């Protein structure tokens, strides 16, 4: 596995994420495509990766150090993702996913956490995603996902919208949703760190 440390070329004025180390986890990858829209053939793994790359650019401009569990399309196991985070010791771990449903009309944002030290992170990310993407707020929920349970740092798993929604799938193809979602995650992280003692 290759970990990329790419310094930001242009850094803005200091922000609440300046000097922080943030690990971004693009869910799925390799032989695991995640959810697939049966009408547009958009696979979740590519959308997750596009959002993570855009978010990485934004956070580096804000002065953060950004680590990735995958930079392109390998398969990385869930325990391996958490172990990598625990080895590198970021301030937070954010796993980016997109939901699926049998109904093409299902949509909305939900964010998951497992350990109590992760609730504030999940709540901040969820609120900012809903605000930026104008989606239905499906809530912040406690779940026993491996990456959120096994990661020592505060960890959240986001499901920003439903890849099985044709409107969402087409918006991602046009890259509109990538920018909106990355901005939502960026603002959620800024708000989270701004409220840390």
C-alpha positions as CSV (number, residue, x, y, z in Angstrom):
1,X,0.0,0.0,0.0
2,X,1.3,3.5,-0.9
3,X,0.5,6.4,1.3
4,X,0.8,9.8,-0.3
5,X,1.9,12.9,1.6
6,X,1.4,15.8,-0.8
7,X,2.1,19.2,0.7
8,X,-0.3,22.0,-0.3
9,X,1.0,24.4,-2.8
10,X,-1.1,27.3,-1.6
11,X,-2.1,27.6,2.0
12,X,-4.8,30.1,3.2
13,X,-4.9,31.9,6.5
14,X,-4.9,29.6,9.6
15,X,-8.1,27.6,10.1
16,X,-9.3,25.2,12.8
17,X,-7.8,22.3,10.8
18,X,-4.4,23.9,10.3
19,X,-1.8,21.6,11.8
20,X,-4.3,18.7,12.2
21,X,-3.8,15.3,10.6
22,X,-6.9,13.9,8.9
23,X,-7.2,10.4,7.5
24,X,-9.7,10.0,4.7
25,X,-11.0,6.6,3.8
26,X,-12.6,6.1,0.4
27,X,-14.9,3.2,1.0
28,X,-14.8,0.0,-1.1
29,X,-12.3,-0.4,-4.0
30,X,-10.8,-3.0,-6.2
31,X,-13.1,-6.0,-6.7
32,X,-15.5,-4.4,-4.2
33,X,-17.4,-1.7,-6.1
34,X,-19.8,-0.9,-3.3
35,X,-23.3,0.1,-4.4
36,X,-24.0,0.4,-8.1
37,X,-26.8,2.4,-9.8
38,X,-28.5,-0.2,-12.1
39,X,-29.6,2.4,-14.6
40,X,-26.5,4.6,-14.9
41,X,-23.9,2.0,-13.9
42,X,-22.2,4.5,-11.5
43,X,-20.2,2.5,-8.9
44,X,-19.9,3.9,-5.4
45,X,-16.2,3.1,-5.1
46,X,-15.4,5.8,-7.8
47,X,-17.6,8.4,-6.3
48,X,-16.1,7.8,-2.8
49,X,-12.6,8.3,-4.3
50,X,-13.6,11.4,-6.2
51,X,-15.0,13.1,-3.1
52,X,-12.0,12.1,-1.0
53,X,-9.5,13.6,-3.6
54,X,-11.5,16.8,-3.8
55,X,-11.7,17.0,0.0
56,X,-8.0,16.4,0.3
57,X,-7.2,19.3,-1.9
58,X,-9.5,21.6,0.2
59,X,-8.1,20.5,3.5
60,X,-4.5,20.9,2.4
61,X,-5.3,24.5,1.4
62,X,-6.7,24.9,4.9
63,X,-3.4,23.8,6.3
64,X,-4.2,20.2,7.3
65,X,-2.0,17.1,6.6
66,X,-4.2,14.5,4.8
67,X,-3.6,10.8,4.8
68,X,-5.5,8.4,2.5
69,X,-6.3,4.7,3.0
70,X,-6.4,4.3,-0.8
71,X,-5.3,6.7,-3.5
72,X,-6.6,4.8,-6.4
73,X,-8.4,1.5,-6.8
74,X,-6.9,-1.3,-4.7
75,X,-8.9,-3.4,-2.4
76,X,-8.1,-2.6,1.2
77,X,-9.6,-4.7,4.0
78,X,-11.6,-3.0,6.8
79,X,-9.2,-4.1,9.5
80,X,-6.3,-3.0,7.4
81,X,-7.8,0.5,7.1
82,X,-8.3,0.8,10.8
83,X,-4.8,-0.6,11.5
84,X,-3.2,1.9,9.1
85,X,-5.0,4.7,11.0
86,X,-3.9,3.4,14.3
87,X,-0.3,3.2,13.1
88,X,-0.2,6.7,11.7
89,X,-2.3,8.3,14.5
90,X,-4.4,11.0,12.8
91,X,-6.5,13.4,14.8
92,X,-9.7,12.0,13.1
93,X,-10.7,9.3,10.6
94,X,-13.5,9.9,8.1
95,X,-14.8,7.0,5.9
96,X,-16.7,8.3,2.8
97,X,-19.5,6.1,1.5
98,X,-22.8,6.5,-0.5
99,X,-26.0,4.6,0.3
100,X,-28.2,2.3,-1.7
101,X,-31.8,1.3,-1.9
102,X,-34.1,-0.8,-4.0
103,X,-36.1,2.4,-4.7
104,X,-34.7,5.0,-7.1
105,X,-36.5,7.7,-5.1
106,X,-34.7,7.0,-1.8
107,X,-32.2,9.8,-0.8
108,X,-30.9,11.6,2.2
109,X,-27.8,11.8,4.4
110,X,-26.8,9.7,7.4
111,X,-23.6,9.5,9.4
112,X,-22.4,6.7,11.7
113,X,-20.2,6.5,14.8
114,X,-19.4,3.7,17.2
115,X,-17.2,4.9,20.1
116,X,-18.5,7.8,22.2
117,X,-15.4,10.0,21.4
118,X,-16.7,10.0,17.8
119,X,-20.2,11.3,18.2
120,X,-19.3,15.0,17.9
121,X,-17.4,14.4,14.7
122,X,-20.2,12.4,13.1
123,X,-22.8,15.0,14.2
124,X,-20.7,17.9,12.7
125,X,-20.1,16.1,9.4
126,X,-23.8,15.1,9.1
127,X,-25.1,18.6,9.8
128,X,-22.7,20.2,7.3
129,X,-23.5,17.6,4.6
130,X,-27.2,18.2,4.9
131,X,-26.7,22.0,4.8
132,X,-24.5,21.9,1.7
133,X,-26.2,19.2,-0.3
134,X,-29.8,20.1,0.7
135,X,-30.6,16.5,1.4
136,X,-33.1,14.9,3.9
137,X,-31.4,14.5,7.3
138,X,-31.6,10.8,8.1
139,X,-29.7,11.4,11.3
140,X,-26.5,10.5,13.1
141,X,-26.6,6.9,14.3
142,X,-24.5,4.6,16.4
143,X,-23.5,1.5,14.5
144,X,-20.9,-1.2,14.9
145,X,-18.9,-0.8,11.7
146,X,-15.4,-2.2,11.7
147,X,-13.6,1.0,10.6
148,X,-15.4,3.1,13.2
149,X,-15.1,0.5,16.0
150,X,-11.4,-0.5,15.5
151,X,-10.0,3.0,14.8
152,X,-8.5,4.7,17.9
153,X,-9.0,8.2,16.6
154,X,-12.5,9.8,16.6
155,X,-14.0,8.1,13.5
156,X,-17.2,8.6,11.4
157,X,-18.6,6.9,8.4
158,X,-20.7,9.2,6.1
159,X,-23.4,8.1,3.7
160,X,-23.9,11.5,2.1
161,X,-26.6,10.4,-0.4
162,X,-27.9,7.4,-2.3
163,X,-26.0,6.3,-5.4
164,X,-29.1,4.4,-6.4
165,X,-31.0,7.7,-6.9
166,X,-30.8,8.6,-10.6
167,X,-30.7,12.3,-9.8
168,X,-27.8,11.8,-7.4
169,X,-26.0,9.5,-9.8
170,X,-26.3,11.9,-12.7
171,X,-25.2,14.8,-10.5
172,X,-22.1,12.9,-9.5
173,X,-21.4,12.2,-13.2
174,X,-21.5,15.9,-13.8
175,X,-19.2,16.4,-10.8
176,X,-21.7,18.9,-9.2
177,X,-22.3,16.7,-6.2
178,X,-18.6,15.9,-5.7
179,X,-17.9,19.6,-5.0
180,X,-20.9,20.1,-2.8
181,X,-20.1,17.0,-0.8
182,X,-16.5,17.8,-0.4
183,X,-17.4,21.3,0.8
184,X,-19.9,19.8,3.3
185,X,-17.2,17.5,4.7
186,X,-14.6,20.3,4.8
187,X,-17.0,22.6,6.7
188,X,-18.0,19.8,9.1
189,X,-14.3,19.1,9.9
190,X,-13.6,22.8,10.4
191,X,-16.6,23.2,12.7
192,X,-15.6,20.0,14.6
193,X,-12.1,21.2,15.3
194,X,-13.3,24.8,16.1
195,X,-15.3,23.3,19.0
196,X,-12.6,21.1,20.4
197,X,-10.9,22.3,23.7
